[in-house]
Amino acid sequence: MAAAVNFPGQLPQQTISLKGVAGLTLASSPSKRSCQLMLSNVKMEQVACLRKQVTNKSFNKRWVNLVVSAAADFDLKLGSSPSNMIKQFYTCINDKKLKELDGYISEDCHFEDCSFLQPMQGKREVMHFFRQLTAGMGQNMKFIIEHVCEDDEMTAGVNWHLEWKTIQIPFTRGCSFYECSHKNDRLIIKKALVVIESPIKPGGIVLTLLTNVTAIFDDFPRAAEWLLKSPHVIMQFCSKIYSRLLAPFVNPLLASYIRTWKLIAGLFAFALNIVFHFLNKYFG
C-alpha cells in the first residue's frame, strides 16, 4: 500500500468545496495569492448562482402569471358561477355592450317580464327588448345589484334597483330569476323571470280582495277550476264585451285623457327648461 510523501516546501493537496472555504483552518490555508484567487472564484460562483435564482424567480413569476391568466380565461368561459355570470350580464347592460350581451342569451331563451302580457321567445325578441331598454336608460341610469343568490349551479336570483347618477329612482326595485345552461364551456341564460315593483300600492285592499275571491272559489269550485285552467277564454270574452259595449264610449275618453297628459307633460318640460336656462345663465 503506497503512502503519501510530502516534500519540503510543498503543500498537501486538498479538495476545496465552495461551502468549506469559509471554514479553512490555519494549518491547511494556502498562500495569500491562492486564497484571493479562490475567494474570487467563490464570489463569481455566488453571483452566477444569484443570477440563476433571479432568472428562475422571474421565470416562475411569468409562469404563475400565465397560469393565473389562463385560469381566469377558463373561469370566464365557464361563467365561474351563475351569480358571477349574472353580475357580468348586468355590467354589459349598464355599459351598453350589446355584442357581449348577445353572448349571454341562448337561442331558445324564454324571457318573461311581468310588465308585459306575453313572454319573449328566442334570442331575437330578447335582444330587441334589451336594445330598447339600453337606449331608454340613457347614459346616467344604471342597474344596481343588491343581492345575488344561487339555488344550484344552474339557477340564480337577484334583486336590484335603478339609479340615476347614484340617486335611487322610486318604484324601480325588482327581482329577477335566471335558469342557465352550458354552451361552448360557458354559462348562458336559458330562462328568465322578471318581477318589477308596482307603483300602485293598494295595501289592505289586496287582502280584502283575496278573501272575497277565495270565498267565491270555495262556493263554486267547478267554475273556479274552469276559470283557472282557461284564463285566456275569460280574457277573450271580456275583450269582446269591451269592444262591443264599452269601447265606443271609453276610447274617446281615454284618447282625450292621454292628450291632456301629453300637453301637461310638455308644459312641465318647457317650464323646467326655462328654469335650467335661467340658472345656467346667472349662476352657472
C-alpha positions in Angstrom: 0.0 0.0 0.0 1.6 3.3 -1.1 1.9 6.2 1.4 1.7 9.8 0.6 5.0 11.6 0.9 5.2 15.4 1.4 8.4 17.0 0.0 9.8 20.1 1.7 8.1 23.4 0.6 5.1 21.6 -0.9 1.6 21.9 0.5 -0.6 18.9 0.8 -3.2 18.6 -2.0 -6.8 19.2 -0.8 -10.2 19.2 -2.3 -11.8 22.6 -1.6 -15.6 22.9 -1.7 -17.4 26.2 -2.1 -19.2 25.6 1.2 -15.9 24.8 3.1 -13.9 27.9 2.1 -15.2 29.9 5.0 -14.2 27.1 7.4 -10.5 26.7 6.4 -8.1 26.3 9.3 -4.7 27.9 9.5 -3.0 24.6 9.2 -4.5 23.9 5.7 -4.7 27.5 4.3 -2.8 28.2 1.1 -0.7 31.2 0.3 -2.2 34.7 0.3 -2.4 34.9 -3.6 -4.0 31.4 -3.9 -6.5 32.3 -1.2 -7.5 35.5 -3.0 -7.9 33.6 -6.2 -10.2 31.0 -4.6 -12.3 33.8 -2.9 -12.6 35.4 -6.3 -13.8 32.2 -7.8 -16.3 31.7 -4.9 -17.7 35.2 -5.5 -18.1 34.5 -9.2 -19.9 31.3 -8.4 -22.2 33.1 -5.9 -23.0 35.8 -8.4 -23.8 33.2 -11.1 -26.0 31.3 -8.6 -27.8 34.5 -7.6 -28.4 35.4 -11.3 -29.8 31.9 -11.8 -32.1 32.3 -8.8 -33.3 35.7 -10.1 -33.9 34.2 -13.6 -35.8 31.3 -12.1 -37.9 33.7 -10.0 -38.7 35.8 -13.0 -39.5 32.6 -14.9 -41.6 31.3 -12.1 -43.4 34.7 -11.9 -44.1 34.7 -15.6 -45.3 31.1 -15.3 -47.5 31.9 -12.4 -49.0 34.9 -14.2 -49.6 32.7 -17.3 -51.3 30.1 -15.2 -53.5 32.7 -13.4 -54.4 34.4 -16.7 -55.3 31.0 -18.2 -57.3 30.1 -15.2 -59.1 33.5 -15.3 -60.0 33.0 -19.0 -61.2 29.5 -18.3 -63.2 30.8 -15.3 -64.7 33.5 -17.5 -65.7 30.9 -20.2 -67.4 28.8 -17.6 -69.1 32.0 -16.2 -67.4 30.8 -12.9 -70.9 30.5 -11.4 -74.4 31.7 -12.1 -74.0 34.6 -9.7 -70.8 35.9 -11.3 -72.3 35.4 -14.8 -75.4 37.5 -13.7 -73.1 40.3 -12.4 -71.3 40.4 -15.7 -74.6 40.3 -17.5 -75.8 43.5 -15.7 -72.5 45.1 -16.3 -73.0 44.7 -20.0 -76.4 46.2 -19.7 -75.1 49.3 -17.8 -72.2 49.7 -20.3 -74.4 49.2 -23.3 -72.3 46.3 -24.6 -74.9 44.7 -26.8 -72.4 42.3 -28.6 -71.2 40.9 -25.3 -74.8 40.8 -24.0 -75.8 38.8 -27.0 -73.4 36.1 -25.9 -75.3 35.6 -22.6 -78.6 34.8 -24.3 -79.4 31.3 -25.6 -81.1 30.8 -29.0 -84.2 29.4 -27.4 -84.3 31.8 -24.4 -87.7 32.2 -22.7 -87.7 35.7 -21.1 -90.8 36.6 -19.1 -91.2 40.1 -17.8 -94.4 40.5 -15.7 -94.8 44.1 -17.0 -95.6 42.6 -20.4 -98.6 40.5 -21.4 -96.7 37.9 -23.4 -93.2 36.5 -22.7 -90.4 37.0 -25.2 -89.3 33.8 -27.1 -85.9 33.4 -28.7 -82.8 35.5 -28.8 -84.1 37.8 -31.5 -87.0 39.1 -29.4 -85.0 39.2 -26.2 -82.2 41.2 -27.8 -84.7 43.6 -29.3 -86.0 44.2 -25.8 -82.6 44.9 -24.5 -81.8 47.2 -27.3 -84.8 49.3 -26.4 -84.0 49.0 -22.7 -80.4 50.2 -23.0 -81.5 53.0 -25.4 -84.1 54.2 -22.9 -81.7 54.1 -20.0 -79.6 56.9 -21.4 -76.1 57.5 -20.1 -76.7 58.1 -16.4 -79.2 55.4 -15.4 -77.7 52.1 -14.1 -78.8 48.8 -12.6 -77.6 48.4 -9.1 -77.4 44.8 -7.8 -78.3 44.5 -4.1 -78.1 40.7 -3.6 -77.4 37.6 -5.7 -78.2 34.1 -4.5 -77.8 30.7 -6.1 -80.1 27.6 -5.8 -77.7 25.3 -7.6 -75.1 25.5 -10.3 -77.7 26.4 -12.9 -80.1 28.9 -11.3 -79.6 32.3 -9.7 -81.8 35.1 -8.3 -81.0 38.8 -8.0 -82.8 41.8 -6.6 -81.9 45.2 -8.0 -83.0 48.8 -8.4 -82.3 51.6 -10.8 -80.2 54.7 -10.0 -79.7 57.9 -11.9 -76.3 59.4 -11.0 -76.2 57.3 -7.8 -79.7 58.5 -6.8 -82.2 55.7 -6.4 -85.3 56.1 -8.6 -88.6 55.4 -6.8 -90.6 52.3 -7.8 -87.8 50.7 -9.8 -87.0 47.8 -7.5 -87.2 44.4 -9.0 -86.3 40.7 -8.7 -85.1 38.5 -11.5 -84.7 34.8 -11.6 -82.4 33.1 -14.2 -82.1 29.5 -15.3 -78.8 28.8 -17.1 -77.4 26.2 -19.4 -73.9 25.4 -20.8 -72.8 26.3 -24.3 -69.2 26.1 -25.5 -67.9 25.8 -21.9 -69.7 28.9 -20.7 -73.0 29.7 -18.9 -75.8 31.3 -20.8 -79.3 32.4 -19.9 -82.0 29.8 -20.9 -85.0 31.1 -19.0 -85.7 34.4 -17.1 -88.5 35.7 -14.9 -88.5 39.5 -14.0 -90.8 40.9 -11.4 -90.9 44.7 -11.0 -92.3 46.8 -8.2 -95.7 48.2 -8.9 -96.2 52.0 -8.5 -99.7 51.3 -7.3 -99.9 50.4 -3.6 -103.3 49.1 -2.8 -102.3 48.0 0.7 -105.1 46.2 2.7 -107.4 46.2 -0.3 -105.4 43.3 -1.7 -106.1 41.2 1.4 -109.8 42.0 1.3 -110.0 41.1 -2.4 -108.1 37.9 -1.8 -110.6 36.9 1.0 -113.6 37.6 -1.3 -112.1 35.8 -4.3 -111.2 32.8 -2.1 -114.7 32.6 -0.7 -116.2 32.7 -4.3 -113.8 29.9 -5.4 -114.8 27.8 -2.4 -118.5 28.3 -3.1 -118.2 27.5 -6.8 -115.3 25.0 -7.1 -116.2 23.8 -10.6 -116.4 27.3 -12.0 -113.2 28.2 -10.3 -111.4 25.2 -11.8 -112.6 26.1 -15.3 -111.6 29.7 -14.8 -108.2 28.9 -13.5 -107.5 26.4 -16.3 -108.8 28.6 -19.1 -107.9 32.2 -18.3 -107.4 33.1 -22.0 -111.1 32.3 -22.6 -112.2 34.7 -20.0 -109.8 37.4 -21.4 -111.2 36.9 -24.9 -114.8 37.1 -23.6 -114.1 40.3 -21.6 -112.3 41.7 -24.7 -115.4 41.1 -26.9 -117.7 42.7 -24.3 -115.4 45.7 -24.1 -115.0 46.1 -27.8 -118.8 45.9 -28.5 -120.3 47.7 -25.5 -117.7 49.9 -23.8 -115.1 50.8 -26.5 -117.3 53.4 -28.3 -117.6 55.3 -25.1 -114.4 54.6 -23.3 -111.9 55.0 -26.2 -112.7 58.7 -26.8 -112.3 59.4 -23.1 -109.0 57.6 -22.9 -107.7 59.4 -26.0 -108.6 62.8 -24.6 -107.1 61.8 -21.3 -103.8 60.8 -23.0 -103.7 64.0 -25.0 -104.3 66.1 -21.8 -101.4 64.4 -20.0 -99.1 64.8 -23.0 -99.9 68.5 -23.0 -99.3 68.8 -19.3 -96.0 66.9 -19.6 -94.9 69.2 -22.5 -95.7 72.3 -20.5 -93.9 70.9 -17.5 -90.8 70.1 -19.6 -90.9 73.6 -21.1 -91.0 75.2 -17.6 -88.1 73.1 -16.5 -86.0 74.1 -19.5 -86.7 77.8 -18.7 -85.7 77.4 -15.1 -82.5 75.5 -16.0 -81.6 78.1 -18.7 -82.1 80.9 -16.1 -79.9 79.1 -13.5 -77.1 78.4 -16.0 -77.1 82.0 -17.2 -77.0 83.7 -13.8 -75.5 81.1 -11.5 -73.6 78.7 -13.9 
